[in-house]
Amino acid sequence: MLEYFVITVAAVIVVINPITTAFIFVSLLPNASYRKTRIIARRAALTGTTVLFSFALLGSVIFQLFGISLAAFKIAGGLILFGIAMQMIKEHKGEHDEEKTIEEKEEFADNVSVVPLAIPFISGPGAIATVMILTTQAPSTTHSAVIFLAVGITTMLCYYAMVYSENIVQYLGGTGKRIVTKIFGLILAVISVQFVINGVLDVLPEALQIINSI
């Protein structure tokens, strides 16, 4: 059981990658206060945990209910991420913070806590597929509980990675923040394109079969 626990936790951590989430957090909210950082990080971690728990329990039912596939989820997630990436590359979010109203700042923070932090960085297609596969292959209830524990540990790591990402910001300065934002905007664009490519490759064999049968 200990070996299963270690392997499961390692698998979930590698797929979700809390460090990447922390750097994206810095890029999106470089000027957030410590209090606001904790609020947004907590909301993102809780949302991501809820999504992963839901798909671990009812993943196949959810997909069947709405008539969607994991491939479609990958493509849709990639397109959404690409739009966010373009905004990060074109305009640094912190440059016009002074011009924003409190309501606009709150709305922006609420939005990024869900997309892209909770979805798809914490609970993306890879993470959802991983927990769904692990739960369907779990030999006992105890093993299933280990999977949920692994998800909880990983999202907690994401939370602390985002909270302490402010330490990175302290050493960046204004120019550094803009550079990091654009670099991770580019990385985010590449990740989004890879999501779309993976989704297309998943549906390609089925599409080719349909074409060949016509």
ChimeraX attribute file (.defattr): number of C-alpha atoms within 10 A of each C-alpha:
attribute: neighborCount
match mode: 1-to-1
recipient: residues
	/A:1	9
	/A:2	8
	/A:3	8
	/A:4	12
	/A:5	16
	/A:6	12
	/A:7	13
	/A:8	22
	/A:9	20
	/A:10	13
	/A:11	19
	/A:12	23
	/A:13	21
	/A:14	13
	/A:15	19
	/A:16	24
	/A:17	18
	/A:18	22
	/A:19	17
	/A:20	16
	/A:21	22
	/A:22	25
	/A:23	21
	/A:24	23
	/A:25	26
	/A:26	24
	/A:27	25
	/A:28	26
	/A:29	23
	/A:30	26
	/A:31	19
	/A:32	18
	/A:33	11
	/A:34	11
	/A:35	10
	/A:36	15
	/A:37	23
	/A:38	17
	/A:39	17
	/A:40	25
	/A:41	27
	/A:42	21
	/A:43	19
	/A:44	29
	/A:45	28
	/A:46	20
	/A:47	20
	/A:48	27
	/A:49	22
	/A:50	16
	/A:51	18
	/A:52	28
	/A:53	20
	/A:54	15
	/A:55	22
	/A:56	24
	/A:57	16
	/A:58	13
	/A:59	22
	/A:60	15
	/A:61	11
	/A:62	14
	/A:63	14
	/A:64	11
	/A:65	9
	/A:66	8
	/A:67	8
	/A:68	12
	/A:69	15
	/A:70	18
	/A:71	20
	/A:72	18
	/A:73	17
	/A:74	24
	/A:75	21
	/A:76	16
	/A:77	23
	/A:78	27
	/A:79	16
	/A:80	14
	/A:81	25
	/A:82	22
	/A:83	14
	/A:84	19
	/A:85	24
	/A:86	15
	/A:87	15
	/A:88	23
	/A:89	20
	/A:90	11
	/A:91	14
	/A:92	21
	/A:93	19
	/A:94	17
	/A:95	12
	/A:96	9
	/A:97	13
	/A:98	9
	/A:99	9
	/A:100	10
	/A:101	10
	/A:102	11
	/A:103	9
	/A:104	12
	/A:105	15
	/A:106	13
	/A:107	12
	/A:108	14
	/A:109	19
	/A:110	15
	/A:111	15
	/A:112	20
	/A:113	24
	/A:114	21
	/A:115	18
	/A:116	24
	/A:117	27
	/A:118	28
	/A:119	21
	/A:120	24
	/A:121	26
	/A:122	34
	/A:123	28
	/A:124	24
	/A:125	23
	/A:126	18
	/A:127	25
	/A:128	24
	/A:129	17
	/A:130	20
	/A:131	27
	/A:132	22
	/A:133	13
	/A:134	19
	/A:135	21
	/A:136	13
	/A:137	11
	/A:138	15
	/A:139	10
	/A:140	9
	/A:141	10
	/A:142	10
	/A:143	18
	/A:144	19
	/A:145	14
	/A:146	20
	/A:147	25
	/A:148	21
	/A:149	15
	/A:150	22
	/A:151	28
	/A:152	21
	/A:153	16
	/A:154	24
	/A:155	28
	/A:156	18
	/A:157	18
	/A:158	28
	/A:159	26
	/A:160	17
	/A:161	19
	/A:162	28
	/A:163	22
	/A:164	16
	/A:165	21
	/A:166	22
	/A:167	11
	/A:168	14
	/A:169	20
	/A:170	13
	/A:171	10
	/A:172	15
	/A:173	12
	/A:174	14
	/A:175	9
	/A:176	13
	/A:177	25
	/A:178	20
	/A:179	16
	/A:180	22
	/A:181	29
	/A:182	21
	/A:183	16
	/A:184	21
	/A:185	27
	/A:186	17
	/A:187	14
	/A:188	24
	/A:189	22
	/A:190	16
	/A:191	16
	/A:192	25
	/A:193	19
	/A:194	15
	/A:195	26
	/A:196	22
	/A:197	15
	/A:198	17
	/A:199	22
	/A:200	16
	/A:201	13
	/A:202	16
	/A:203	14
	/A:204	13
	/A:205	11
	/A:206	11
	/A:207	13
	/A:208	10
	/A:209	10
	/A:210	10
	/A:211	9
	/A:212	8
	/A:213	7
	/A:214	5
